Amino acid sequence: MSNRNDWHGRVARRQRGATVLRRFFVVLFAAFAAVTSTARADQAGLAYAYVLNDSHAADTFYSFDATKPFGRPEPVRPFGEFLLQRDGTFGSAGLPQTLNDNYGLLSGGLQFESRSGLRLFAQVGSTFAFGPHSPVGWSLGHDDFRAGASLYRDWNGPLAAAGRPIGSLFLGATYFSRYKNGIGYASVERGREFGKDDHPFQVFSRVAIAQDTRGFFYNNMASLAVGVRLLPLGHLGPVASLEETYNSFLGPLHPVAAAGYERFFFALRPSLSMGLRF
């Protein structure tokens, strides 16, 4: 009995130590942001929310993510992030960990952002369960560290041009302590925009690939999508999208088959999204 009490005592002390460490980082980040911030706000913050249904997973996914840098508009700045993400059930093993997870995140960090669209970042915070979750380690609440790099470019034509071309390139790689895994993603999109500026619509195609460092089949996938977007309130309003995707799991086939999936599959994905600068 004494040994059991000692073990529980050590666990409790470790938990208290982790809580103190989280609070220390939160206070340190708040102090850093307060010291470096100016009275004038800029529009570098981004809040983005979406609702997405996936016919292959037979599930709906919800996300809200707000990221805000603080201080003078310099290339290197502290930032904070608040994230909520969940699905309708326990999720599907056939979807990437970054989508198939129910959790909230509150964190702060430091980023470098260039005018060419390159962003380097590192952040620390704490996660908590948000919605239903399966009993696996990465779905539980604990300290969170992530770091990575991303590059974004767009090839959009002038707004006034009829049938203007649209397009984008996104490259990103992030290490998530939550999953003890590094996940990379790349996508290229091209399309056209038609209609009036106050309610245009877009047709597009996109090629994307995702890879991870641990070889989980659901994080290693290539996809081709074609779809249409409606912007009923213009370019600063909500976006309704419908796309059909053809997908392929990459790597060995046996873990895919063992989970009850085929290597190749189609998925219809309607979504509603909204982004806001602040």
Backbone torsions as a table, in degrees:
resi	resn	phi	psi	omega
1	MET	NA	-38.0	-179.9
2	SER	-63.2	-41.7	179.8
3	ASN	-63.2	-39.7	178.9
4	ARG	-64.4	-42.3	178.7
5	ASN	-63.3	-40.2	177.9
6	ASP	-62.4	-41.7	-179.7
7	TRP	-63.2	-46.7	178.2
8	HIS	-61.6	-36.1	178.4
9	GLY	-65.0	-41.6	178.2
10	ARG	-64.5	-40.5	178.0
11	VAL	-61.8	-44.9	-179.4
12	ALA	-63.0	-39.4	179.3
13	ARG	-66.3	-39.2	177.7
14	ARG	-64.2	-40.0	178.6
15	GLN	-64.8	-41.7	176.9
16	ARG	-64.0	-39.7	178.0
17	GLY	-62.4	-41.0	178.8
18	ALA	-64.7	-39.3	178.7
19	THR	-64.3	-43.3	177.7
20	VAL	-61.8	-40.3	179.9
21	LEU	-64.2	-43.7	177.4
22	ARG	-59.6	-45.8	-179.0
23	ARG	-64.2	-37.1	178.4
24	PHE	-60.6	-46.6	-179.2
25	PHE	-65.5	-38.5	178.8
26	VAL	-63.2	-46.4	179.2
27	VAL	-64.0	-42.3	179.7
28	LEU	-61.5	-44.5	179.5
29	PHE	-65.0	-43.7	179.8
30	ALA	-60.4	-41.5	178.8
31	ALA	-65.3	-42.0	179.5
32	PHE	-62.6	-44.2	179.7
33	ALA	-64.4	-39.6	-179.0
34	ALA	-66.6	-38.4	-178.5
35	VAL	-70.5	-38.9	-173.8
36	THR	-91.0	-13.1	-174.7
37	SER	-76.7	157.4	175.7
38	THR	-115.8	168.8	-179.5
39	ALA	-70.9	-27.1	-177.1
40	ARG	-85.4	122.6	177.6
41	ALA	-83.9	150.3	173.0
42	ASP	-116.4	-176.0	-176.9
43	GLN	-107.2	35.1	-177.0
44	ALA	-84.9	-13.7	178.9
45	GLY	-78.2	151.8	178.9
46	LEU	-137.7	127.1	170.8
47	ALA	-111.8	131.0	-176.2
48	TYR	-138.8	130.8	-179.9
49	ALA	-132.1	148.0	176.5
50	TYR	-151.1	156.7	169.0
51	VAL	-125.2	126.9	-174.8
52	LEU	-134.5	131.5	173.6
53	ASN	-109.3	137.8	179.3
54	ASP	-120.4	118.1	-176.2
55	SER	-69.2	-31.5	-179.6
56	HIS	-69.1	-40.5	177.7
57	ALA	-82.3	-14.1	-176.3
58	ALA	53.0	47.3	-175.9
59	ASP	-150.2	160.4	177.9
60	THR	-118.6	140.3	-174.3
61	PHE	-123.0	143.6	-176.0
62	TYR	-129.8	141.2	179.1
63	SER	-150.7	142.2	170.3
64	PHE	-135.7	126.1	-176.4
65	ASP	-137.2	121.2	177.7
66	ALA	-121.6	122.8	178.3
67	THR	-124.2	130.0	-176.3
68	LYS	-137.1	116.2	171.0
69	PRO	-79.0	153.5	-178.3
70	PHE	-122.2	161.1	176.0
71	GLY	91.2	-170.5	-178.9
72	ARG	-63.5	147.9	-178.2
73	PRO	-72.4	69.7	178.3
74	GLU	-104.5	164.3	178.5
75	PRO	-59.1	-36.7	-179.8
76	VAL	-105.5	122.7	-176.3
77	ARG	-147.8	150.3	168.4
78	PRO	-74.5	155.7	178.8
79	PHE	-148.5	160.7	174.2
80	GLY	-123.4	153.5	178.8
81	GLU	-139.0	137.6	172.8
82	PHE	-126.8	124.6	-174.3
83	LEU	-132.0	135.5	170.0
84	LEU	-127.0	132.2	-177.4
85	GLN	-148.0	135.9	177.8
86	ARG	-163.5	167.8	173.7
87	ASP	-124.3	-176.2	-175.3
88	GLY	-78.8	-21.4	-178.3
89	THR	-134.5	-137.4	174.8
90	PHE	-90.1	0.3	-179.9
91	GLY	88.6	-172.4	-176.5
92	SER	-131.9	136.5	179.5
93	ALA	-67.5	-10.7	-180.0
94	GLY	-89.0	10.2	-179.1
95	LEU	-118.8	150.9	-179.3
96	PRO	-58.9	151.2	179.0
97	GLN	-58.9	-34.5	-177.4
98	THR	-67.2	-20.1	177.2
99	LEU	-102.6	-38.8	-172.5
100	ASN	-92.2	68.0	-176.1
101	ASP	-156.8	141.8	180.0
102	ASN	-117.1	99.3	-177.3
103	TYR	-159.0	164.2	170.6
104	GLY	-117.8	154.0	-177.8
105	LEU	-138.4	133.7	170.7
106	LEU	-127.1	118.7	-174.1
107	SER	-151.7	167.0	175.5
108	GLY	-141.6	156.5	-177.8
109	GLY	-168.1	-160.5	-177.9
110	LEU	-131.0	138.7	-179.0
111	GLN	-134.5	152.9	168.2
112	PHE	-116.7	129.3	-178.9
113	GLU	-134.0	122.4	-179.0
114	SER	-95.7	164.7	177.9
115	ARG	-69.2	-16.7	-180.0
116	SER	-84.4	-0.2	178.0
117	GLY	97.5	5.1	178.0
118	LEU	-83.6	133.9	178.2
119	ARG	-132.1	128.2	172.8
120	LEU	-116.3	137.6	-175.2
121	PHE	-151.8	157.2	170.5
122	ALA	-146.2	138.2	-176.8
123	GLN	-148.8	155.7	178.5
124	VAL	-135.8	144.5	-179.3
125	GLY	-171.3	-153.6	-177.7
126	SER	-139.5	140.9	177.7
127	THR	-111.5	160.4	178.1
128	PHE	-145.5	153.6	180.0
129	ALA	-65.8	137.7	-179.0
130	PHE	-139.0	101.1	-175.5
131	GLY	89.3	-175.9	-178.5
132	PRO	-64.6	146.0	179.1
133	HIS	-149.1	150.0	178.7
134	SER	-83.3	155.6	-174.7
135	PRO	-80.0	65.7	174.8
136	VAL	-125.5	155.8	-170.9
137	GLY	-56.9	-41.1	-173.4
138	TRP	-75.7	-6.3	178.2
139	SER	-96.6	-0.9	-177.5
140	LEU	-96.0	161.5	-178.7
141	GLY	-78.3	136.8	176.9
142	HIS	-169.7	178.9	176.7
143	ASP	-62.0	150.8	-173.8
144	ASP	-133.8	130.4	172.2
145	PHE	-129.1	136.9	174.2
146	ARG	-147.8	148.3	-179.9
147	ALA	-152.8	150.5	-179.5
148	GLY	178.1	-163.9	-178.5
149	ALA	-145.0	150.3	176.1
150	SER	-147.1	155.3	177.8
151	LEU	-138.2	127.6	179.8
152	TYR	-127.1	133.8	174.2
153	ARG	-136.2	145.3	172.1
154	ASP	-121.9	154.3	179.5
155	TRP	-123.6	42.9	-177.5
156	ASN	-78.4	139.0	175.5
157	GLY	-80.0	175.4	179.5
158	PRO	-59.0	144.4	-177.0
159	LEU	-60.2	-33.0	-175.3
160	ALA	-78.5	-11.7	-174.9
161	ALA	-73.8	134.6	177.0
162	ALA	-73.5	132.9	-178.0
163	GLY	60.5	37.3	-173.1
164	ARG	-62.9	143.7	177.0
165	PRO	-72.8	145.6	173.6
166	ILE	-129.8	153.8	178.7
167	GLY	179.5	161.4	-179.8
168	SER	-156.1	157.0	173.2
169	LEU	-127.1	131.3	175.0
170	PHE	-133.7	128.2	174.6
171	LEU	-126.3	131.4	-179.3
172	GLY	-152.6	146.5	174.9
173	ALA	-145.0	130.1	-176.8
174	THR	-138.3	137.3	169.9
175	TYR	-94.2	128.0	179.6
176	PHE	-113.8	115.3	174.2
177	SER	-66.2	-24.9	178.6
178	ARG	-57.7	-38.7	-179.5
179	TYR	-106.5	-3.6	-172.4
180	LYS	49.7	49.3	-170.8
181	ASN	-153.0	146.1	170.9
182	GLY	-103.6	130.7	-176.0
183	ILE	-125.3	128.1	178.2
184	GLY	-113.4	151.6	-177.3
185	TYR	-147.3	140.5	177.4
186	ALA	-140.9	138.3	177.1
187	SER	-147.2	145.9	175.5
188	VAL	-129.5	130.2	-178.0
189	GLU	-129.3	140.4	173.7
190	ARG	-137.7	147.9	179.5
191	GLY	-172.6	-168.2	179.2
192	ARG	-135.9	150.6	176.5
193	GLU	-116.3	136.5	-178.4
194	PHE	-130.8	166.4	177.0
195	GLY	91.4	-174.7	-177.9
196	LYS	-80.3	157.1	-177.7
197	ASP	-61.9	-29.8	-176.2
198	ASP	-83.0	-12.0	173.4
199	HIS	-159.0	66.1	-179.6
200	PRO	-79.4	172.1	169.6
201	PHE	-135.9	155.6	-175.9
202	GLN	-128.0	142.3	168.5
203	VAL	-113.7	142.7	-171.7
204	PHE	-153.6	162.4	168.4
205	SER	-133.3	151.5	-176.3
206	ARG	-146.5	138.8	172.5
207	VAL	-114.4	131.9	-177.9
208	ALA	-140.9	152.4	176.4
209	ILE	-143.0	141.1	178.1
210	ALA	-129.5	141.6	179.6
211	GLN	-141.2	153.0	173.7
212	ASP	-131.3	174.5	-175.7
213	THR	-93.0	-8.9	-177.7
214	ARG	-106.1	-3.9	175.2
215	GLY	75.4	21.9	174.5
216	PHE	-69.8	127.0	-171.0
217	PHE	-61.0	-32.8	-176.7
218	TYR	-73.4	-14.4	175.4
219	ASN	-96.1	0.4	-176.6
220	ASN	-121.9	100.7	-168.9
221	MET	-152.8	147.5	171.6
222	ALA	-120.9	146.5	-177.9
223	SER	-147.7	151.1	174.1
224	LEU	-124.7	127.2	-176.8
225	ALA	-126.0	143.8	169.1
226	VAL	-129.8	142.6	-176.4
227	GLY	-169.6	-174.7	180.0
228	VAL	-137.8	142.9	176.1
229	ARG	-121.2	140.7	174.3
230	LEU	-113.3	132.3	178.0
231	LEU	-118.2	80.5	-169.6
232	PRO	-65.6	-23.4	-179.6
233	LEU	-114.7	19.5	-179.8
234	GLY	91.7	-170.7	-172.2
235	HIS	-74.0	-12.9	179.9
236	LEU	-103.4	7.9	-177.2
237	GLY	-107.4	-167.3	179.3
238	PRO	-68.7	160.1	-179.3
239	VAL	-127.0	123.5	173.7
240	ALA	-103.5	129.5	-174.3
241	SER	-132.2	146.9	173.3
242	LEU	-136.8	123.1	-179.8
243	GLU	-138.0	147.3	173.7
244	GLU	-108.1	130.0	-176.5
245	THR	-121.5	143.0	171.9
246	TYR	-112.4	123.3	-168.2
247	ASN	-125.1	153.2	177.0
248	SER	-141.8	125.6	169.3
249	PHE	-70.9	141.1	-179.2
250	LEU	-103.8	161.2	177.9
251	GLY	89.8	-166.7	-177.1
252	PRO	-59.2	147.1	-177.3
253	LEU	-83.9	-25.6	-171.3
254	HIS	-63.1	-38.0	177.0
255	PRO	-68.9	-29.4	176.7
256	VAL	-66.2	-47.9	180.0
257	ALA	-65.8	-37.1	-179.6
258	ALA	-64.0	-28.8	178.2
259	ALA	-86.3	-1.6	176.8
260	GLY	88.6	23.7	-178.1
261	TYR	-116.4	160.4	169.8
262	GLU	-95.8	155.0	179.5
263	ARG	-64.5	-42.1	-176.7
264	PHE	-107.9	138.7	178.5
265	PHE	-158.3	155.8	173.9
266	PHE	-100.1	153.0	174.9
267	ALA	-147.8	128.8	174.2
268	LEU	-94.2	129.4	-172.2
269	ARG	-131.9	91.6	168.8
270	PRO	-78.8	146.9	180.0
271	SER	-151.5	159.2	173.5
272	LEU	-132.5	126.8	-175.8
273	SER	-137.8	162.9	179.6
274	MET	-155.0	130.4	175.9
275	GLY	-120.0	147.2	-177.2
276	LEU	-144.8	127.4	172.8
277	ARG	-84.9	141.4	178.9
278	PHE	-150.1	NA	NA
